[in-house]
């Protein structure tokens, strides 16, 4: 009996080992792809960040990082990108959450509203940019209204107001997606807990803050991270609106990266990319810690 | 244990992949074709198994060679010489035996002479050598009185003996034809001669000028570009709707056959046909010789001129000679004088040729100046051989931007040429990244050359903001604005505020001829934007009054000129009348300056220059500048080529068409320009020859010997010039975009300048 069990165990072990081997074989192409297209380029970026230029390959250690940190354009890009993310990401999270809560009520035409908020996601970026140009050009529709109301024209895209235009564009583009995320989270909340709270005479605000928000913390974190990533990607719209050297208030980190690539300065580009990655790692790590702190009791 | 082994294998693979990736990022070794600059002697012809190696024979004549032909190892050629002093010409038919090793020229029995002023003048048109060695030549006699032309056929023996002259005017006469000039002549079978006017007809005559046959030439109303005899048929090409088309005529029957459209590499670059056999047409192009198979429509490159150290542009005439080829190379050496040599090209295995170190030279597009310098260097050097990389040829559709992009990619991947031509590149960008060598140190260490030998301002104009002397051009030219002292003031150089004040005071007049607002903006920016940027401090000053003045000057120009403007505007007359304020001019030679003075015809003329903060506002623009790649392994070899284009030898052996950067060469050139050439006219009076006669619209100008004052004025212009013209398209694009609203009147100059300042400041910050 014991021998039979041992034999079975042996068979299982062999089967498991064989399984593992074949699964490794199947995983190998994906692994190789990730390695060649993600891991290796990252090492190449690190390599470029510590040499003087792509043809001399002289090791300069941290010189490129020092140069980048002292570069006026990079510092300006960091400030602008930080400022933009600081304004746009909380707004994108809070406003989409509010919209989700409102549309979760049994309002008339709520499905039409939902569709309306989602529609910017379907519009190609080039068209969005075209609409924004028509609206915010110096001789555009918004200035026509301003002048009609007796005001002065504002050069929306080439003045300090430019950041406002970009924030509005970002919100218009991203609110729908965030809203759907929140609506899904709201729909999957434990109804028994809410009913118990209602029986315990908790008001709507208390239920929203102490139950709904708590249970939605992982979704809030996800939406925040996605919004943060999207805020870095707003460069695409800004670039199409204002090309590679925009007014200084909307000069973003990716402008710097893009222009460094165009001017063959791979060293500064690599150093800036590494600095940016480190900052992103720290930021997302901090978000995870916060989520862990607030959402811990929910998971327990 | 097995798990550990797996981990180890994986780790090893990772390390291997990483090493390969990093190795791929590195400079990369020399490839089999010898990328160059790595100090190793290799076969310099790459994959080519054979090339046509050239040996040279000098033709002892400084006259221009006209028609030529080679038969039975003898070169027959028409030599023309002009005596400016006596206003006379002399055309003579000569022969030279090529088998003797040294050429001895013998004049044959046809000699035509005359004076420029003769009312009846005879010129030799063309000739051919018959199979029996006799020579037939066509001449034309032009009569001024009735503007008629008569044609004659000369027939002389192979040694020039004997000779008949037959009037063939009536034989070649064509009724109802507006234009006919019999100029092409081929030897036919049975000592017959085939003559064509390349447009209307083909005549077959016997050696005594009697007509045997006459055939109409089918051209479909197109110009014939090349004509030759192949296998007894007359083959000729014309430019069709989208490329050359080929036809052939059977000389016996006169039947014309369409061979079809010629397609293939090199066929857009045809210089002429040089015979052929077995259905293959031999074609001379500016790049080499190709054979076109008329049955299959395929081409094959036979030889490339540069492989044989020959410049295609200098090939006067090429011939097929048995298994090899011959080419007459004629170079203009100035003062109406030429050098002539014969290159004898024999097929040679590249394995038998000496191995050499390769220096790769990258050019964005090829021109005969580069080719000449390269061919000359290759002929002289026993150690090095230049290999040319033409980026525009390699780019799809010869797209210029693609060519620059390909060069940048080569640079970043470590495969860039050792030496690169700088005219089309963003040298500021390349020097700021340390990718180009500072030629200053090579110049300082050179035993024969020094900085003092060159115009200081030329070196300055080719020095980057980091202080790198990235190239030393062999020649340059000056660009500036001229005006009248009474209008623009008498000093050379003015600020934008002064220029604006003058132009505003003369509103209603033309600021600069043939210049609209967009052209004015580019002129003002490309010549001045560097004045508003302190690259060392990383600050720009585009919100200053000085820059606002520049924008306001541009706004004073008309938005568009319109078709009427070009039809009716008289630039010279308007300037002379004071209706045009300024004239933009280029001075590439001393005679250009003399011409400007004649053209603008003002006693109070002043080179006021482009608006600037210092100097005279004149800008120096470089020609033919080469830079050395900082990654080149054998920089001394690269320098040896670069210096070959700026050394005194270069100027002595080349006729340069712009102002030399070498001061001594400039002085030599000035000496030549100051030499008076005189003749005695029919009244016995001594008259000076015009060096150049220049016609423009209704004006004709004659430029005579330069004076010392004129030479000094040019030197002064150079010495007080302010930099060069910088084509930074990024800066220009920003300014052009932001000024549009200002020009339309919807934005103030202050608002436009503020945005320009903000955007360009970011651009400047990036470069630090």
Contacts between the chains, C-beta under 8 A, distances in Angstrom:
chain1	res1	chain2	res2	distance
A	35	B	14	7.4
A	35	B	17	6.7
A	36	B	17	7.4
A	40	B	17	6.4
A	40	B	18	6.8
A	40	B	21	4.8
A	43	B	18	5.9
A	43	B	21	6.9
A	43	B	22	7.6
A	44	B	21	6.0
A	44	B	22	7.3
A	44	B	25	6.0
A	47	B	22	6.0
A	47	B	25	6.4
A	48	B	25	7.5
A	52	B	434	6.8
A	53	B	433	5.4
A	53	B	434	5.7
A	53	B	435	6.5
A	54	B	25	7.6
A	54	B	411	7.8
A	54	B	412	4.7
A	54	B	413	7.9
A	54	B	414	7.5
A	55	B	27	6.7
A	55	B	411	6.4
A	55	B	412	7.0
A	55	B	414	5.5
A	55	B	416	7.1
A	55	B	435	6.2
A	55	B	629	7.6
A	55	B	630	6.7
A	55	B	631	4.0
A	56	B	434	6.9
A	56	B	630	6.3
A	56	B	631	6.2
A	57	B	25	7.9
A	57	B	26	6.0
A	57	B	27	6.6
A	67	B	768	8.0
A	71	B	765	6.5
A	71	B	766	7.3
A	71	B	768	5.8
A	72	B	538	6.6
A	72	B	761	7.9
A	72	B	765	3.6
A	72	B	768	6.7
A	73	B	762	5.5
A	73	B	765	3.7
A	73	B	766	4.3
A	73	B	768	7.8
A	76	B	762	6.9
A	76	B	765	7.0
A	138	B	741	5.9
A	138	B	746	6.5
A	138	B	747	6.9
A	139	B	746	6.3
A	153	B	746	8.0
A	155	B	747	7.6
A	155	B	751	6.9
A	155	B	755	7.1
A	158	B	738	7.6
A	158	B	755	4.5
A	158	B	758	7.7
A	159	B	755	7.9
A	243	B	733	7.8
A	244	B	730	7.5
A	245	B	730	6.9
A	245	B	734	5.9
A	245	B	759	4.8
A	245	B	760	7.4
A	245	B	762	5.3
A	245	B	763	5.1
A	246	B	759	6.9
A	246	B	762	7.8
A	247	B	755	6.3
A	247	B	758	5.4
A	247	B	759	6.4
A	248	B	758	4.6
A	248	B	759	7.4
A	248	B	761	6.9
A	248	B	762	5.7
A	251	B	762	5.2
A	255	B	762	7.9
A	256	B	766	6.8
A	259	B	763	7.9
A	259	B	766	5.4
A	260	B	766	7.1
A	263	B	429	5.6
A	263	B	433	7.9
A	263	B	766	7.1
A	263	B	767	7.2
A	264	B	408	6.1
A	264	B	411	7.3
A	264	B	412	6.3
A	264	B	429	6.7
A	264	B	430	7.9
A	264	B	433	5.9
A	264	B	435	7.8
A	265	B	433	6.3
A	266	B	412	7.1
